[in-house]
Amino acid sequence: MSYLEYNLRTVPTGLRKVLYVNWPLALLLSAVAAIGFLMLYSVAGGRADVWAEPQMKRFAAGMVAMLAIGFVPIWFWRNISALAYLIALALLVAVEFFGAIGMGAQRWIDLGPVRLQPSELMKVALVMALAAYYDWLDIRKISHPLWVAIPALLVIAPAALVLKQPDLGTAILLLAGGGIVMFVAGVSLWYFGTVIALVVALVFAVMESRGTDWQLIEDYQFKRIDTFLDPGSDPLGAGYNITQAQIALGSGGWAGKGYMQGTQSRLNFLPEKHTDFIFTTLAEEFGYVGSVFLLILYGLIVGFGVASAMANKDRYASLLTYGVTATFFLFFSVNMGMVMGLMPVVGVPLPLVSYGGTAMIILLGAFGLVQSAHIHRPRQG
């Protein structure tokens, strides 16, 4: 036991938990959110009350929730993991019958002053359930077909419900996030090779189904694929969003046009400039330097998450931390790839920067679980 750890053991439990908080991670999350506040102020034309101020209030509430969740012992979250998954799954089913419709999709449950998006809850609940499952499972059974089928169903069930809403982006994130947890848990690579082969076959089937009675995805999703392959084929229609985004990205140059000087956003050429495409505003105003700076902050958050997971000897806590960190990585990588034209447009927000209530609160709650794993991890002595 180190001298510091010995002295910390003499500190009252409550204060000790405060000292054990992963404060660098909390500061990095705050730094990214602060960039989001600045960009929301900019895209609103210099008004804080439109998007920036509500986002600040949500972030403050989310940080309080993160610390509150972090102070709760990790065994509590392990014990309710299955319940959390079942509740999230029930809410996804409820969306099918009682969900509110917005922008052509049925993804929300209207609770009066709050609109809850159950798919956001499922991203965290799925990681919790898989971590608890592999913590319970004998390590010798991990790659047995029966014991692989169970977590596979846990992943596929919510992904299918989300895909039906339709929300292709979130469905992909659920599949990818669940797959990463299974990979880290030690599932044989042969299964992942089989899945990759099936995905290739599925993509072929999807493309072949276009225009048939058994078409597998919606027409607007096919348009996104067409746009991804050739944005210039319909620059004023389906390709408009990505074309304007790429113009904004390119016009920012090395150091950008300056804060609140982005013409694409201020003249309203950019679509969804406060949500999915907010990164393009940042790139236009702060250029390559500002974009890389944000990417470095994201990378540091992932780095701290992975380091915390590797140092944790509790299997559930380690897998949970890996899962939350992987989900966060998928969020920003898919969003950035989408607005740069490297991936199809799938409607994934930029974490802690894009405007949104449910996504921010739940993401910070997920990092609360990471804090709980870090604070209560086994220590020597």
TIGUDO-91549 format. One line per 3 residues: number of its first residue (from 0); their letters; for each residue x, y, z of C-alpha. Coordinates in steps of 0.5 Angstrom, whole numbers. Layout:
# residues N
NUM	a	X,Y,Z; ...
# end
This chain:
# residues 381
0	msy	0,0,0; 3,7,-2; 4,12,3
3	ley	-2,16,0; -7,10,0; -5,9,7
6	nlr	-7,17,9; -13,16,5; -16,11,9
9	tvp	-16,15,15; -20,20,12; -28,19,13
12	tgl	-31,15,8; -35,21,5; -29,25,4
15	rkv	-25,19,1; -30,18,-4; -30,25,-6
18	lyv	-22,24,-7; -23,18,-10; -27,21,-16
21	nwp	-24,21,-23; -23,29,-23; -19,29,-29
24	lal	-25,25,-33; -30,30,-30; -26,36,-32
27	lls	-25,33,-39; -32,32,-40; -34,39,-37
30	ava	-29,42,-42; -32,39,-48; -39,41,-46
33	aig	-36,48,-45; -34,48,-53; -41,46,-54
36	flm	-44,52,-50; -40,56,-54; -42,53,-61
39	lys	-49,53,-59; -49,61,-57; -46,62,-64
42	vag	-51,58,-68; -56,62,-65; -53,68,-67
45	gra	-51,71,-60; -57,69,-56; -56,64,-50
48	dvw	-63,63,-48; -65,59,-55; -60,53,-54
51	aep	-54,55,-50; -57,57,-43; -62,50,-43
54	qmk	-56,46,-45; -52,49,-39; -58,47,-34
57	rfa	-58,40,-37; -51,39,-36; -51,42,-29
60	agm	-56,37,-27; -52,32,-31; -46,33,-27
63	vam	-50,33,-20; -53,26,-23; -46,23,-25
66	lai	-43,25,-18; -49,22,-14; -49,16,-18
69	gfv	-41,15,-17; -42,15,-10; -47,9,-10
72	piw	-43,3,-9; -42,-1,-15; -45,-7,-13
75	fwr	-52,-4,-13; -51,-2,-20; -49,-10,-21
78	nis	-55,-12,-18; -60,-8,-21; -57,-9,-28
81	ala	-62,-14,-31; -68,-10,-28; -65,-4,-32
84	yli	-65,-7,-38; -72,-10,-37; -75,-3,-36
87	ala	-71,0,-42; -74,-6,-46; -81,-5,-44
90	llv	-80,3,-45; -78,1,-52; -84,-4,-53
93	ave	-88,2,-50; -86,7,-56; -89,2,-61
96	ffg	-96,3,-58; -95,10,-54; -89,14,-58
99	aig	-89,21,-60; -88,22,-67; -83,27,-69
102	mga	-79,28,-76; -82,22,-79; -80,18,-73
105	qrw	-83,15,-67; -78,15,-62; -80,18,-56
108	idl	-85,18,-50; -88,24,-48; -88,25,-41
111	gpv	-91,32,-41; -85,37,-40; -80,32,-41
114	rlq	-80,27,-48; -76,21,-46; -72,17,-51
117	pse	-72,10,-49; -66,8,-54; -62,13,-50
120	lmk	-63,9,-44; -62,2,-47; -55,4,-49
123	val	-53,4,-42; -58,-1,-40; -55,-6,-45
126	vma	-48,-5,-43; -50,-6,-35; -53,-12,-37
129	laa	-48,-15,-41; -43,-13,-36; -47,-17,-31
132	yyd	-48,-23,-35; -40,-24,-36; -39,-22,-29
135	wld	-43,-28,-27; -41,-33,-32; -36,-38,-31
138	irk	-30,-36,-36; -29,-43,-39; -36,-42,-42
141	ish	-35,-35,-45; -35,-38,-52; -39,-44,-52
144	plw	-45,-43,-57; -51,-43,-52; -47,-38,-47
147	vai	-46,-34,-53; -53,-34,-56; -56,-31,-49
150	pal	-52,-24,-50; -53,-24,-57; -60,-24,-56
153	lvi	-60,-19,-51; -56,-14,-56; -61,-16,-62
156	apa	-68,-15,-59; -67,-8,-57; -63,-6,-64
159	alv	-69,-9,-68; -74,-5,-64; -70,1,-65
162	lkq	-69,0,-72; -77,-1,-73; -78,6,-70
165	pdl	-74,7,-75; -67,9,-72; -62,6,-76
168	gta	-56,10,-73; -58,8,-66; -59,1,-68
171	ill	-52,0,-71; -49,4,-64; -53,-2,-60
174	lag	-50,-7,-64; -43,-5,-64; -43,-3,-57
177	ggi	-46,-10,-55; -41,-13,-59; -35,-9,-56
180	vmf	-37,-11,-49; -37,-19,-52; -30,-18,-55
183	vag	-27,-15,-49; -30,-21,-44; -27,-26,-49
186	vsl	-32,-29,-54; -28,-32,-59; -26,-29,-65
189	wyf	-29,-34,-70; -36,-31,-68; -34,-24,-70
192	gtv	-31,-27,-76; -38,-30,-77; -42,-24,-76
195	ial	-38,-20,-81; -39,-25,-86; -47,-24,-84
198	vva	-46,-17,-84; -43,-17,-91; -49,-22,-94
201	lvf	-54,-17,-90; -52,-11,-94; -52,-15,-100
204	avm	-59,-17,-99; -61,-10,-97; -59,-7,-103
207	esr	-62,-13,-107; -69,-11,-104; -69,-4,-106
210	gtd	-76,-3,-110; -78,-10,-108; -84,-12,-104
213	wql	-79,-15,-99; -75,-8,-98; -71,-9,-92
216	ied	-70,-1,-90; -74,5,-91; -73,9,-98
219	yqf	-70,15,-94; -65,11,-92; -63,8,-99
222	kri	-63,16,-100; -58,17,-95; -54,11,-98
225	dtf	-54,14,-105; -52,21,-102; -46,18,-98
228	ldp	-44,14,-105; -45,21,-109; -47,27,-105
231	gsd	-46,31,-112; -52,27,-115; -57,31,-112
234	plg	-54,37,-108; -61,41,-107; -64,34,-105
237	agy	-62,28,-101; -55,31,-102; -56,38,-99
240	nit	-54,36,-92; -47,33,-93; -46,38,-99
243	qaq	-47,44,-94; -43,41,-89; -37,39,-93
246	ial	-37,46,-95; -37,49,-88; -31,44,-86
249	gsg	-27,46,-92; -28,53,-92; -25,53,-84
252	gwa	-18,52,-87; -13,52,-82; -15,56,-76
255	gkg	-22,58,-78; -26,64,-80; -27,66,-73
258	ymq	-32,65,-67; -39,67,-69; -36,69,-76
261	gtq	-38,62,-80; -42,64,-86; -45,57,-87
264	srl	-49,57,-80; -50,64,-80; -54,64,-86
267	nfl	-57,58,-85; -54,54,-90; -52,48,-85
270	pek	-58,43,-83; -59,41,-76; -53,46,-74
273	htd	-55,46,-67; -55,38,-67; -52,33,-71
276	fif	-48,38,-76; -46,42,-70; -38,40,-71
279	ttl	-39,43,-78; -40,50,-75; -34,49,-70
282	aee	-30,47,-76; -32,53,-80; -30,58,-74
285	fgy	-24,55,-71; -21,51,-77; -17,45,-77
288	vgs	-14,47,-70; -20,47,-67; -23,41,-70
291	vfl	-16,37,-67; -17,40,-61; -24,37,-59
294	lil	-22,31,-62; -16,31,-57; -21,32,-51
297	ygl	-25,26,-54; -19,22,-54; -17,24,-47
300	ivg	-24,22,-45; -23,15,-48; -16,14,-45
303	fgv	-18,16,-38; -24,11,-39; -19,5,-42
306	asa	-14,6,-36; -19,6,-31; -22,0,-34
309	man	-15,-4,-34; -14,-2,-27; -20,-5,-24
312	kdr	-20,-12,-22; -27,-12,-21; -30,-16,-27
315	yas	-36,-12,-27; -34,-6,-26; -28,-7,-31
318	llt	-33,-9,-37; -38,-3,-35; -33,2,-36
321	ygv	-30,-1,-42; -37,-1,-45; -39,6,-43
324	tat	-32,8,-46; -34,4,-52; -41,7,-53
327	ffl	-38,14,-52; -32,13,-57; -38,10,-62
330	ffs	-42,17,-61; -37,22,-63; -33,18,-69
333	vnm	-40,16,-72; -42,23,-72; -35,26,-74
336	gmv	-35,21,-80; -42,22,-82; -41,30,-83
339	mgl	-34,29,-86; -38,24,-91; -34,18,-89
342	mpv	-40,15,-87; -48,15,-89; -52,20,-85
345	vgv	-55,17,-79; -57,22,-74; -52,21,-69
348	plp	-51,27,-64; -44,30,-62; -44,28,-55
351	lvs	-44,34,-50; -43,39,-56; -50,38,-60
354	ygg	-56,40,-57; -61,35,-53; -63,34,-46
357	tam	-64,26,-46; -58,24,-49; -54,29,-45
360	iil	-57,27,-38; -56,20,-40; -49,20,-42
363	lga	-47,24,-36; -51,18,-32; -47,13,-36
366	fgl	-40,16,-34; -43,16,-27; -43,9,-27
369	vqs	-36,10,-29; -34,14,-23; -38,9,-19
372	ahi	-33,3,-22; -27,8,-21; -29,10,-14
375	hrp	-30,3,-11; -25,-1,-15; -21,-6,-10
378	rqg	-15,-2,-7; -9,-6,-4; -9,-6,3
# end
